Amino acid sequence: MYKGELPGGCFQNTLIRFQAYDFVDRQFALFVFRHYMHAGRFTNESQITTNIAHLSAGRFSEIEFPLPPLAEQRRIVAEVERRLSVVKEVESVVATSVARAGRLRQSVLKSAFEGRLS
């Protein structure tokens, strides 16, 4: 999502731009498009030429877009962000546990090679 971070930035002609109207939450649109990307929806609509998949603006414009009321879009965004933050916390706990398990394994191996295991 481009938020004006690069003043005067330009886009390639091959880049399809989506500009949300006031009745579309931009974060909601981003979540919808990310879902489409991971679910293969864009791939299904693209056309392969010389080993490169192209999604034309015409094909893109024909892809359905869910449009609940703005309040519902914002509720969905809040829930998705809440769940993603839980996922991030779980990932952190798992990474810490994996690191701890690696250190424990090394400690056990060291003790075993030194003959200190009973």
Backbone as XML, in Angstrom:
<?xml version="1.0"?>
<chain id="A" units="angstrom">
  <residue number="1" name="MET">
    <atom name="N" x="0.860" y="-1.167" z="0.000"/>
    <atom name="CA" x="0.000" y="0.000" z="0.000"/>
    <atom name="C" x="0.904" y="1.226" z="0.000"/>
  </residue>
  <residue number="2" name="TYR">
    <atom name="N" x="0.730" y="2.039" z="-0.985"/>
    <atom name="CA" x="1.505" y="3.264" z="-1.083"/>
    <atom name="C" x="0.802" y="4.360" z="-0.305"/>
  </residue>
  <residue number="3" name="LYS">
    <atom name="N" x="1.538" y="4.978" z="0.622"/>
    <atom name="CA" x="0.945" y="6.011" z="1.479"/>
    <atom name="C" x="1.637" y="7.354" z="1.301"/>
  </residue>
  <residue number="4" name="GLY">
    <atom name="N" x="2.240" y="7.548" z="0.150"/>
    <atom name="CA" x="2.893" y="8.823" z="-0.125"/>
    <atom name="C" x="4.264" y="8.955" z="0.507"/>
  </residue>
  <residue number="5" name="GLU">
    <atom name="N" x="4.892" y="7.815" z="0.833"/>
    <atom name="CA" x="6.198" y="7.845" z="1.499"/>
    <atom name="C" x="7.288" y="8.455" z="0.620"/>
  </residue>
  <residue number="6" name="LEU">
    <atom name="N" x="7.119" y="8.333" z="-0.679"/>
    <atom name="CA" x="8.109" y="8.839" z="-1.618"/>
    <atom name="C" x="7.467" y="9.940" z="-2.450"/>
  </residue>
  <residue number="7" name="PRO">
    <atom name="N" x="7.649" y="11.198" z="-2.031"/>
    <atom name="CA" x="7.020" y="12.294" z="-2.781"/>
    <atom name="C" x="7.499" y="12.302" z="-4.232"/>
  </residue>
  <residue number="8" name="GLY">
    <atom name="N" x="6.567" y="12.473" z="-5.146"/>
    <atom name="CA" x="6.925" y="12.537" z="-6.566"/>
    <atom name="C" x="7.210" y="11.183" z="-7.172"/>
  </residue>
  <residue number="9" name="GLY">
    <atom name="N" x="6.901" y="10.099" z="-6.449"/>
    <atom name="CA" x="7.153" y="8.754" z="-6.961"/>
    <atom name="C" x="6.310" y="8.476" z="-8.194"/>
  </residue>
  <residue number="10" name="CYS">
    <atom name="N" x="6.831" y="7.651" z="-9.076"/>
    <atom name="CA" x="6.126" y="7.281" z="-10.303"/>
    <atom name="C" x="5.852" y="5.785" z="-10.297"/>
  </residue>
  <residue number="11" name="PHE">
    <atom name="N" x="4.879" y="5.373" z="-11.088"/>
    <atom name="CA" x="4.514" y="3.970" z="-11.202"/>
    <atom name="C" x="4.741" y="3.505" z="-12.633"/>
  </residue>
  <residue number="12" name="GLN">
    <atom name="N" x="5.109" y="2.245" z="-12.788"/>
    <atom name="CA" x="5.234" y="1.666" z="-14.114"/>
    <atom name="C" x="3.856" y="1.530" z="-14.740"/>
  </residue>
  <residue number="13" name="ASN">
    <atom name="N" x="3.814" y="1.487" z="-16.051"/>
    <atom name="CA" x="2.545" y="1.283" z="-16.744"/>
    <atom name="C" x="1.964" y="-0.091" z="-16.441"/>
  </residue>
  <residue number="14" name="THR">
    <atom name="N" x="2.810" y="-1.062" z="-16.130"/>
    <atom name="CA" x="2.337" y="-2.426" z="-15.875"/>
    <atom name="C" x="1.755" y="-2.581" z="-14.476"/>
  </residue>
  <residue number="15" name="LEU">
    <atom name="N" x="1.871" y="-1.596" z="-13.641"/>
    <atom name="CA" x="1.339" y="-1.663" z="-12.285"/>
    <atom name="C" x="-0.132" y="-1.270" z="-12.287"/>
  </residue>
  <residue number="16" name="ILE">
    <atom name="N" x="-0.945" y="-2.158" z="-11.728"/>
    <atom name="CA" x="-2.373" y="-1.848" z="-11.625"/>
    <atom name="C" x="-2.588" y="-1.132" z="-10.306"/>
  </residue>
  <residue number="17" name="ARG">
    <atom name="N" x="-3.173" y="0.042" z="-10.372"/>
    <atom name="CA" x="-3.432" y="0.803" z="-9.162"/>
    <atom name="C" x="-4.899" y="0.716" z="-8.796"/>
  </residue>
  <residue number="18" name="PHE">
    <atom name="N" x="-5.134" y="0.606" z="-7.497"/>
    <atom name="CA" x="-6.492" y="0.596" z="-6.961"/>
    <atom name="C" x="-6.587" y="1.768" z="-6.004"/>
  </residue>
  <residue number="19" name="GLN">
    <atom name="N" x="-7.487" y="2.660" z="-6.272"/>
    <atom name="CA" x="-7.686" y="3.790" z="-5.382"/>
    <atom name="C" x="-9.077" y="3.670" z="-4.782"/>
  </residue>
  <residue number="20" name="ALA">
    <atom name="N" x="-9.112" y="3.568" z="-3.464"/>
    <atom name="CA" x="-10.377" y="3.360" z="-2.772"/>
    <atom name="C" x="-11.163" y="4.659" z="-2.657"/>
  </residue>
  <residue number="21" name="TYR">
    <atom name="N" x="-12.474" y="4.522" z="-2.787"/>
    <atom name="CA" x="-13.361" y="5.655" z="-2.548"/>
    <atom name="C" x="-13.571" y="5.803" z="-1.043"/>
  </residue>
  <residue number="22" name="ASP">
    <atom name="N" x="-14.276" y="6.846" z="-0.657"/>
    <atom name="CA" x="-14.507" y="7.115" z="0.764"/>
    <atom name="C" x="-15.300" y="6.008" z="1.453"/>
  </residue>
  <residue number="23" name="PHE">
    <atom name="N" x="-16.054" y="5.223" z="0.722"/>
    <atom name="CA" x="-16.860" y="4.156" z="1.325"/>
    <atom name="C" x="-16.130" y="2.818" z="1.371"/>
  </residue>
  <residue number="24" name="VAL">
    <atom name="N" x="-14.812" y="2.834" z="1.063"/>
    <atom name="CA" x="-13.987" y="1.628" z="1.151"/>
    <atom name="C" x="-12.824" y="1.911" z="2.087"/>
  </residue>
  <residue number="25" name="ASP">
    <atom name="N" x="-12.723" y="1.135" z="3.153"/>
    <atom name="CA" x="-11.594" y="1.246" z="4.069"/>
    <atom name="C" x="-10.357" y="0.700" z="3.351"/>
  </residue>
  <residue number="26" name="ARG">
    <atom name="N" x="-9.310" y="1.482" z="3.270"/>
    <atom name="CA" x="-8.114" y="1.080" z="2.522"/>
    <atom name="C" x="-7.465" y="-0.178" z="3.085"/>
  </residue>
  <residue number="27" name="GLN">
    <atom name="N" x="-7.450" y="-0.288" z="4.406"/>
    <atom name="CA" x="-6.871" y="-1.474" z="5.031"/>
    <atom name="C" x="-7.724" y="-2.712" z="4.724"/>
  </residue>
  <residue number="28" name="PHE">
    <atom name="N" x="-9.038" y="-2.536" z="4.673"/>
    <atom name="CA" x="-9.936" y="-3.630" z="4.305"/>
    <atom name="C" x="-9.609" y="-4.096" z="2.889"/>
  </residue>
  <residue number="29" name="ALA">
    <atom name="N" x="-9.460" y="-3.161" z="1.963"/>
    <atom name="CA" x="-9.134" y="-3.504" z="0.577"/>
    <atom name="C" x="-7.806" y="-4.257" z="0.510"/>
  </residue>
  <residue number="30" name="LEU">
    <atom name="N" x="-6.825" y="-3.802" z="1.280"/>
    <atom name="CA" x="-5.527" y="-4.478" z="1.291"/>
    <atom name="C" x="-5.667" y="-5.915" z="1.782"/>
  </residue>
  <residue number="31" name="PHE">
    <atom name="N" x="-6.452" y="-6.137" z="2.826"/>
    <atom name="CA" x="-6.666" y="-7.497" z="3.329"/>
    <atom name="C" x="-7.380" y="-8.357" z="2.286"/>
  </residue>
  <residue number="32" name="VAL">
    <atom name="N" x="-8.360" y="-7.797" z="1.593"/>
    <atom name="CA" x="-9.058" y="-8.547" z="0.540"/>
    <atom name="C" x="-8.067" y="-8.939" z="-0.550"/>
  </residue>
  <residue number="33" name="PHE">
    <atom name="N" x="-7.253" y="-7.995" z="-0.997"/>
    <atom name="CA" x="-6.311" y="-8.274" z="-2.074"/>
    <atom name="C" x="-5.228" y="-9.268" z="-1.630"/>
  </residue>
  <residue number="34" name="ARG">
    <atom name="N" x="-4.779" y="-9.173" z="-0.393"/>
    <atom name="CA" x="-3.805" y="-10.159" z="0.100"/>
    <atom name="C" x="-4.424" y="-11.553" z="0.129"/>
  </residue>
  <residue number="35" name="HIS">
    <atom name="N" x="-5.689" y="-11.619" z="0.530"/>
    <atom name="CA" x="-6.381" y="-12.911" z="0.512"/>
    <atom name="C" x="-6.445" y="-13.443" z="-0.911"/>
  </residue>
  <residue number="36" name="TYR">
    <atom name="N" x="-6.821" y="-12.594" z="-1.859"/>
    <atom name="CA" x="-6.900" y="-13.022" z="-3.257"/>
    <atom name="C" x="-5.539" y="-13.514" z="-3.748"/>
  </residue>
  <residue number="37" name="MET">
    <atom name="N" x="-4.478" y="-12.818" z="-3.357"/>
    <atom name="CA" x="-3.139" y="-13.215" z="-3.782"/>
    <atom name="C" x="-2.798" y="-14.606" z="-3.249"/>
  </residue>
  <residue number="38" name="HIS">
    <atom name="N" x="-3.015" y="-14.832" z="-1.947"/>
    <atom name="CA" x="-2.657" y="-16.118" z="-1.345"/>
    <atom name="C" x="-3.601" y="-17.244" z="-1.766"/>
  </residue>
  <residue number="39" name="ALA">
    <atom name="N" x="-4.839" y="-16.914" z="-2.080"/>
    <atom name="CA" x="-5.819" y="-17.924" z="-2.491"/>
    <atom name="C" x="-5.714" y="-18.244" z="-3.989"/>
  </residue>
  <residue number="40" name="GLY">
    <atom name="N" x="-4.875" y="-17.518" z="-4.710"/>
    <atom name="CA" x="-4.696" y="-17.774" z="-6.135"/>
    <atom name="C" x="-5.725" y="-17.099" z="-7.030"/>
  </residue>
  <residue number="41" name="ARG">
    <atom name="N" x="-6.520" y="-16.197" z="-6.474"/>
    <atom name="CA" x="-7.564" y="-15.530" z="-7.255"/>
    <atom name="C" x="-6.977" y="-14.700" z="-8.382"/>
  </residue>
  <residue number="42" name="PHE">
    <atom name="N" x="-5.903" y="-13.981" z="-8.113"/>
    <atom name="CA" x="-5.274" y="-13.175" z="-9.157"/>
    <atom name="C" x="-4.648" y="-14.079" z="-10.219"/>
  </residue>
  <residue number="43" name="THR">
    <atom name="N" x="-4.060" y="-15.176" z="-9.785"/>
    <atom name="CA" x="-3.443" y="-16.114" z="-10.720"/>
    <atom name="C" x="-4.489" y="-16.674" z="-11.679"/>
  </residue>
  <residue number="44" name="ASN">
    <atom name="N" x="-5.673" y="-16.976" z="-11.146"/>
    <atom name="CA" x="-6.742" y="-17.509" z="-11.997"/>
    <atom name="C" x="-7.168" y="-16.526" z="-13.075"/>
  </residue>
  <residue number="45" name="GLU">
    <atom name="N" x="-7.057" y="-15.253" z="-12.811"/>
    <atom name="CA" x="-7.485" y="-14.234" z="-13.773"/>
    <atom name="C" x="-6.364" y="-13.775" z="-14.695"/>
  </residue>
  <residue number="46" name="SER">
    <atom name="N" x="-5.133" y="-14.114" z="-14.349"/>
    <atom name="CA" x="-4.012" y="-13.613" z="-15.152"/>
    <atom name="C" x="-3.843" y="-14.444" z="-16.414"/>
  </residue>
  <residue number="47" name="GLN">
    <atom name="N" x="-3.100" y="-13.896" z="-17.351"/>
    <atom name="CA" x="-2.835" y="-14.538" z="-18.630"/>
    <atom name="C" x="-1.331" y="-14.732" z="-18.725"/>
  </residue>
  <residue number="48" name="ILE">
    <atom name="N" x="-0.906" y="-15.953" z="-19.039"/>
    <atom name="CA" x="0.525" y="-16.256" z="-19.085"/>
    <atom name="C" x="1.034" y="-16.056" z="-20.504"/>
  </residue>
  <residue number="49" name="THR">
    <atom name="N" x="2.043" y="-15.216" z="-20.616"/>
    <atom name="CA" x="2.715" y="-15.013" z="-21.903"/>
    <atom name="C" x="4.207" y="-15.049" z="-21.639"/>
  </residue>
  <residue number="50" name="THR">
    <atom name="N" x="4.921" y="-15.783" z="-22.433"/>
    <atom name="CA" x="6.380" y="-15.938" z="-22.300"/>
    <atom name="C" x="6.811" y="-16.142" z="-20.851"/>
  </residue>
  <residue number="51" name="ASN">
    <atom name="N" x="6.140" y="-17.067" z="-20.169"/>
    <atom name="CA" x="6.461" y="-17.449" z="-18.788"/>
    <atom name="C" x="6.218" y="-16.356" z="-17.758"/>
  </residue>
  <residue number="52" name="ILE">
    <atom name="N" x="5.527" y="-15.315" z="-18.127"/>
    <atom name="CA" x="5.214" y="-14.241" z="-17.188"/>
    <atom name="C" x="3.699" y="-14.095" z="-17.116"/>
  </residue>
  <residue number="53" name="ALA">
    <atom name="N" x="3.174" y="-14.106" z="-15.897"/>
    <atom name="CA" x="1.728" y="-13.943" z="-15.720"/>
    <atom name="C" x="1.389" y="-12.459" z="-15.721"/>
  </residue>
  <residue number="54" name="HIS">
    <atom name="N" x="0.420" y="-12.090" z="-16.532"/>
    <atom name="CA" x="-0.023" y="-10.699" z="-16.612"/>
    <atom name="C" x="-1.474" y="-10.611" z="-16.164"/>
  </residue>
  <residue number="55" name="LEU">
    <atom name="N" x="-1.734" y="-9.690" z="-15.281"/>
    <atom name="CA" x="-3.102" y="-9.408" z="-14.859"/>
    <atom name="C" x="-3.434" y="-8.020" z="-15.388"/>
  </residue>
  <residue number="56" name="SER">
    <atom name="N" x="-4.200" y="-7.983" z="-16.449"/>
    <atom name="CA" x="-4.520" y="-6.693" z="-17.070"/>
    <atom name="C" x="-5.510" y="-5.921" z="-16.210"/>
  </residue>
  <residue number="57" name="ALA">
    <atom name="N" x="-5.553" y="-4.629" z="-16.435"/>
    <atom name="CA" x="-6.506" y="-3.781" z="-15.698"/>
    <atom name="C" x="-7.936" y="-4.215" z="-15.994"/>
  </residue>
  <residue number="58" name="GLY">
    <atom name="N" x="-8.199" y="-4.640" z="-17.231"/>
    <atom name="CA" x="-9.534" y="-5.105" z="-17.595"/>
    <atom name="C" x="-9.931" y="-6.354" z="-16.824"/>
  </residue>
  <residue number="59" name="ARG">
    <atom name="N" x="-9.020" y="-7.319" z="-16.739"/>
    <atom name="CA" x="-9.299" y="-8.548" z="-15.984"/>
    <atom name="C" x="-9.406" y="-8.239" z="-14.490"/>
  </residue>
  <residue number="60" name="PHE">
    <atom name="N" x="-8.558" y="-7.350" z="-14.015"/>
    <atom name="CA" x="-8.590" y="-6.969" z="-12.596"/>
    <atom name="C" x="-9.935" y="-6.335" z="-12.250"/>
  </residue>
  <residue number="61" name="SER">
    <atom name="N" x="-10.429" y="-5.496" z="-13.126"/>
    <atom name="CA" x="-11.683" y="-4.785" z="-12.832"/>
    <atom name="C" x="-12.886" y="-5.721" z="-12.786"/>
  </residue>
  <residue number="62" name="GLU">
    <atom name="N" x="-12.757" y="-6.918" z="-13.360"/>
    <atom name="CA" x="-13.858" y="-7.878" z="-13.347"/>
    <atom name="C" x="-13.859" y="-8.776" z="-12.105"/>
  </residue>
  <residue number="63" name="ILE">
    <atom name="N" x="-12.808" y="-8.709" z="-11.305"/>
    <atom name="CA" x="-12.743" y="-9.526" z="-10.092"/>
    <atom name="C" x="-13.703" y="-8.948" z="-9.059"/>
  </residue>
  <residue number="64" name="GLU">
    <atom name="N" x="-14.505" y="-9.840" z="-8.476"/>
    <atom name="CA" x="-15.481" y="-9.403" z="-7.478"/>
    <atom name="C" x="-14.771" y="-8.803" z="-6.263"/>
  </residue>
  <residue number="65" name="PHE">
    <atom name="N" x="-15.438" y="-7.866" z="-5.638"/>
    <atom name="CA" x="-14.885" y="-7.219" z="-4.451"/>
    <atom name="C" x="-16.004" y="-7.108" z="-3.419"/>
  </residue>
  <residue number="66" name="PRO">
    <atom name="N" x="-15.847" y="-7.760" z="-2.265"/>
    <atom name="CA" x="-16.891" y="-7.682" z="-1.239"/>
    <atom name="C" x="-16.983" y="-6.257" z="-0.704"/>
  </residue>
  <residue number="67" name="LEU">
    <atom name="N" x="-18.183" y="-5.774" z="-0.503"/>
    <atom name="CA" x="-18.326" y="-4.399" z="-0.050"/>
    <atom name="C" x="-19.392" y="-4.277" z="1.042"/>
  </residue>
  <residue number="68" name="PRO">
    <atom name="N" x="-19.039" y="-4.728" z="2.249"/>
    <atom name="CA" x="-19.969" y="-4.513" z="3.360"/>
    <atom name="C" x="-19.983" y="-3.033" z="3.735"/>
  </residue>
  <residue number="69" name="PRO">
    <atom name="N" x="-20.920" y="-2.623" z="4.572"/>
    <atom name="CA" x="-20.940" y="-1.221" z="5.019"/>
    <atom name="C" x="-19.604" y="-0.839" z="5.670"/>
  </residue>
  <residue number="70" name="LEU">
    <atom name="N" x="-19.278" y="0.422" z="5.599"/>
    <atom name="CA" x="-17.991" y="0.909" z="6.103"/>
    <atom name="C" x="-17.755" y="0.510" z="7.556"/>
  </residue>
  <residue number="71" name="ALA">
    <atom name="N" x="-18.763" y="0.588" z="8.399"/>
    <atom name="CA" x="-18.601" y="0.211" z="9.808"/>
    <atom name="C" x="-18.206" y="-1.257" z="9.930"/>
  </residue>
  <residue number="72" name="GLU">
    <atom name="N" x="-18.795" y="-2.107" z="9.094"/>
    <atom name="CA" x="-18.464" y="-3.536" z="9.109"/>
    <atom name="C" x="-17.048" y="-3.771" z="8.581"/>
  </residue>
  <residue number="73" name="GLN">
    <atom name="N" x="-16.656" y="-3.023" z="7.567"/>
    <atom name="CA" x="-15.279" y="-3.124" z="7.055"/>
    <atom name="C" x="-14.288" y="-2.809" z="8.173"/>
  </residue>
  <residue number="74" name="ARG">
    <atom name="N" x="-14.569" y="-1.763" z="8.917"/>
    <atom name="CA" x="-13.658" y="-1.359" z="10.004"/>
    <atom name="C" x="-13.637" y="-2.394" z="11.126"/>
  </residue>
  <residue number="75" name="ARG">
    <atom name="N" x="-14.797" y="-3.014" z="11.400"/>
    <atom name="CA" x="-14.844" y="-4.076" z="12.402"/>
    <atom name="C" x="-14.016" y="-5.274" z="11.932"/>
  </residue>
  <residue number="76" name="ILE">
    <atom name="N" x="-14.113" y="-5.602" z="10.660"/>
    <atom name="CA" x="-13.333" y="-6.708" z="10.087"/>
    <atom name="C" x="-11.847" y="-6.397" z="10.169"/>
  </residue>
  <residue number="77" name="VAL">
    <atom name="N" x="-11.472" y="-5.193" z="9.809"/>
    <atom name="CA" x="-10.060" y="-4.782" z="9.878"/>
    <atom name="C" x="-9.546" y="-4.907" z="11.312"/>
  </residue>
  <residue number="78" name="ALA">
    <atom name="N" x="-10.312" y="-4.432" z="12.275"/>
    <atom name="CA" x="-9.897" y="-4.510" z="13.683"/>
    <atom name="C" x="-9.712" y="-5.964" z="14.107"/>
  </residue>
  <residue number="79" name="GLU">
    <atom name="N" x="-10.624" y="-6.828" z="13.692"/>
    <atom name="CA" x="-10.532" y="-8.249" z="14.059"/>
    <atom name="C" x="-9.337" y="-8.920" z="13.384"/>
  </residue>
  <residue number="80" name="VAL">
    <atom name="N" x="-9.110" y="-8.628" z="12.122"/>
    <atom name="CA" x="-7.955" y="-9.197" z="11.419"/>
    <atom name="C" x="-6.664" y="-8.719" z="12.077"/>
  </residue>
  <residue number="81" name="GLU">
    <atom name="N" x="-6.584" y="-7.426" z="12.387"/>
    <atom name="CA" x="-5.379" y="-6.901" z="13.035"/>
    <atom name="C" x="-5.179" y="-7.526" z="14.415"/>
  </residue>
  <residue number="82" name="ARG">
    <atom name="N" x="-6.269" y="-7.751" z="15.154"/>
    <atom name="CA" x="-6.168" y="-8.390" z="16.463"/>
    <atom name="C" x="-5.609" y="-9.804" z="16.310"/>
  </residue>
  <residue number="83" name="ARG">
    <atom name="N" x="-6.144" y="-10.536" z="15.353"/>
    <atom name="CA" x="-5.685" y="-11.911" z="15.134"/>
    <atom name="C" x="-4.245" y="-11.957" z="14.638"/>
  </residue>
  <residue number="84" name="LEU">
    <atom name="N" x="-3.875" y="-11.020" z="13.782"/>
    <atom name="CA" x="-2.487" y="-10.976" z="13.309"/>
    <atom name="C" x="-1.529" y="-10.657" z="14.448"/>
  </residue>
  <residue number="85" name="SER">
    <atom name="N" x="-1.955" y="-9.828" z="15.397"/>
    <atom name="CA" x="-1.089" y="-9.525" z="16.541"/>
    <atom name="C" x="-0.931" y="-10.759" z="17.426"/>
  </residue>
  <residue number="86" name="VAL">
    <atom name="N" x="-1.997" y="-11.569" z="17.549"/>
    <atom name="CA" x="-1.896" y="-12.827" z="18.304"/>
    <atom name="C" x="-0.923" y="-13.756" z="17.600"/>
  </residue>
  <residue number="87" name="VAL">
    <atom name="N" x="-1.011" y="-13.842" z="16.276"/>
    <atom name="CA" x="-0.095" y="-14.687" z="15.502"/>
    <atom name="C" x="1.343" y="-14.227" z="15.724"/>
  </residue>
  <residue number="88" name="LYS">
    <atom name="N" x="1.554" y="-12.927" z="15.724"/>
    <atom name="CA" x="2.909" y="-12.381" z="15.927"/>
    <atom name="C" x="3.447" y="-12.759" z="17.308"/>
  </residue>
  <residue number="89" name="GLU">
    <atom name="N" x="2.586" y="-12.670" z="18.320"/>
    <atom name="CA" x="2.998" y="-13.070" z="19.670"/>
    <atom name="C" x="3.338" y="-14.550" z="19.724"/>
  </residue>
  <residue number="90" name="VAL">
    <atom name="N" x="2.511" y="-15.391" z="19.101"/>
    <atom name="CA" x="2.763" y="-16.835" z="19.085"/>
    <atom name="C" x="4.066" y="-17.125" z="18.349"/>
  </residue>
  <residue number="91" name="GLU">
    <atom name="N" x="4.303" y="-16.453" z="17.239"/>
    <atom name="CA" x="5.558" y="-16.637" z="16.504"/>
    <atom name="C" x="6.753" y="-16.298" z="17.383"/>
  </residue>
  <residue number="92" name="SER">
    <atom name="N" x="6.638" y="-15.240" z="18.167"/>
    <atom name="CA" x="7.711" y="-14.836" z="19.063"/>
    <atom name="C" x="7.968" y="-15.899" z="20.128"/>
  </residue>
  <residue number="93" name="VAL">
    <atom name="N" x="6.882" y="-16.428" z="20.711"/>
    <atom name="CA" x="7.015" y="-17.480" z="21.729"/>
    <atom name="C" x="7.650" y="-18.730" z="21.122"/>
  </residue>
  <residue number="94" name="VAL">
    <atom name="N" x="7.224" y="-19.092" z="19.917"/>
    <atom name="CA" x="7.781" y="-20.277" z="19.252"/>
    <atom name="C" x="9.261" y="-20.071" z="18.958"/>
  </residue>
  <residue number="95" name="ALA">
    <atom name="N" x="9.630" y="-18.903" z="18.460"/>
    <atom name="CA" x="11.036" y="-18.621" z="18.159"/>
    <atom name="C" x="11.888" y="-18.704" z="19.425"/>
  </residue>
  <residue number="96" name="THR">
    <atom name="N" x="11.386" y="-18.161" z="20.529"/>
    <atom name="CA" x="12.095" y="-18.236" z="21.803"/>
    <atom name="C" x="12.230" y="-19.684" z="22.257"/>
  </residue>
  <residue number="97" name="SER">
    <atom name="N" x="11.158" y="-20.454" z="22.112"/>
    <atom name="CA" x="11.186" y="-21.860" z="22.523"/>
    <atom name="C" x="12.137" y="-22.680" z="21.664"/>
  </residue>
  <residue number="98" name="VAL">
    <atom name="N" x="12.172" y="-22.422" z="20.367"/>
    <atom name="CA" x="13.087" y="-23.133" z="19.477"/>
    <atom name="C" x="14.535" y="-22.814" z="19.858"/>
  </residue>
  <residue number="99" name="ALA">
    <atom name="N" x="14.810" y="-21.554" z="20.136"/>
    <atom name="CA" x="16.167" y="-21.165" z="20.553"/>
    <atom name="C" x="16.530" y="-21.838" z="21.867"/>
  </residue>
  <residue number="100" name="ARG">
    <atom name="N" x="15.604" y="-21.864" z="22.819"/>
    <atom name="CA" x="15.838" y="-22.502" z="24.109"/>
    <atom name="C" x="16.071" y="-24.003" z="23.926"/>
  </residue>
  <residue number="101" name="ALA">
    <atom name="N" x="15.294" y="-24.639" z="23.071"/>
    <atom name="CA" x="15.457" y="-26.077" z="22.810"/>
    <atom name="C" x="16.816" y="-26.357" z="22.183"/>
  </residue>
  <residue number="102" name="GLY">
    <atom name="N" x="17.254" y="-25.483" z="21.298"/>
    <atom name="CA" x="18.581" y="-25.647" z="20.686"/>
    <atom name="C" x="19.687" y="-25.564" z="21.721"/>
  </residue>
  <residue number="103" name="ARG">
    <atom name="N" x="19.569" y="-24.605" z="22.637"/>
    <atom name="CA" x="20.583" y="-24.472" z="23.693"/>
    <atom name="C" x="20.550" y="-25.691" z="24.617"/>
  </residue>
  <residue number="104" name="LEU">
    <atom name="N" x="19.346" y="-26.176" z="24.944"/>
    <atom name="CA" x="19.208" y="-27.356" z="25.799"/>
    <atom name="C" x="19.815" y="-28.580" z="25.132"/>
  </residue>
  <residue number="105" name="ARG">
    <atom name="N" x="19.567" y="-28.729" z="23.833"/>
    <atom name="CA" x="20.133" y="-29.862" z="23.087"/>
    <atom name="C" x="21.650" y="-29.815" z="23.128"/>
  </residue>
  <residue number="106" name="GLN">
    <atom name="N" x="22.217" y="-28.642" z="22.904"/>
    <atom name="CA" x="23.671" y="-28.505" z="22.945"/>
    <atom name="C" x="24.214" y="-28.837" z="24.328"/>
  </residue>
  <residue number="107" name="SER">
    <atom name="N" x="23.507" y="-28.404" z="25.355"/>
    <atom name="CA" x="23.921" y="-28.686" z="26.725"/>
    <atom name="C" x="23.887" y="-30.177" z="27.016"/>
  </residue>
  <residue number="108" name="VAL">
    <atom name="N" x="22.823" y="-30.856" z="26.563"/>
    <atom name="CA" x="22.711" y="-32.304" z="26.776"/>
    <atom name="C" x="23.803" y="-33.032" z="26.014"/>
  </residue>
  <residue number="109" name="LEU">
    <atom name="N" x="24.052" y="-32.635" z="24.777"/>
    <atom name="CA" x="25.107" y="-33.274" z="23.993"/>
    <atom name="C" x="26.478" y="-33.074" z="24.643"/>
  </residue>
  <residue number="110" name="LYS">
    <atom name="N" x="26.718" y="-31.879" z="25.128"/>
    <atom name="CA" x="27.997" y="-31.590" z="25.786"/>
    <atom name="C" x="28.153" y="-32.472" z="27.018"/>
  </residue>
  <residue number="111" name="SER">
    <atom name="N" x="27.106" y="-32.558" z="27.811"/>
    <atom name="CA" x="27.157" y="-33.409" z="29.010"/>
    <atom name="C" x="27.356" y="-34.860" z="28.626"/>
  </residue>
  <residue number="112" name="ALA">
    <atom name="N" x="26.718" y="-35.303" z="27.558"/>
    <atom name="CA" x="26.857" y="-36.694" z="27.116"/>
    <atom name="C" x="28.293" y="-36.981" z="26.680"/>
  </residue>
  <residue number="113" name="PHE">
    <atom name="N" x="28.877" y="-36.080" z="25.926"/>
    <atom name="CA" x="30.249" y="-36.299" z="25.457"/>
    <atom name="C" x="31.264" y="-36.206" z="26.604"/>
  </residue>
  <residue number="114" name="GLU">
    <atom name="N" x="30.929" y="-35.500" z="27.638"/>
    <atom name="CA" x="31.811" y="-35.405" z="28.796"/>
    <atom name="C" x="31.552" y="-36.517" z="29.792"/>
  </residue>
  <residue number="115" name="GLY">
    <atom name="N" x="30.563" y="-37.386" z="29.493"/>
    <atom name="CA" x="30.250" y="-38.512" z="30.353"/>
    <atom name="C" x="29.559" y="-38.118" z="31.646"/>
  </residue>
  <residue number="116" name="ARG">
    <atom name="N" x="28.844" y="-37.008" z="31.647"/>
    <atom name="CA" x="28.181" y="-36.540" z="32.854"/>
    <atom name="C" x="26.688" y="-36.827" z="32.878"/>
  </residue>
  <residue number="117" name="LEU">
    <atom name="N" x="26.196" y="-37.657" z="31.947"/>
    <atom name="CA" x="24.771" y="-38.008" z="31.949"/>
    <atom name="C" x="24.595" y="-39.261" z="32.799"/>
  </residue>
  <residue number="118" name="SER">
    <atom name="N" x="23.530" y="-39.292" z="33.560"/>
    <atom name="CA" x="23.282" y="-40.501" z="34.358"/>
    <atom name="C" x="21.899" y="-41.038" z="34.085"/>
  </residue>
</chain>
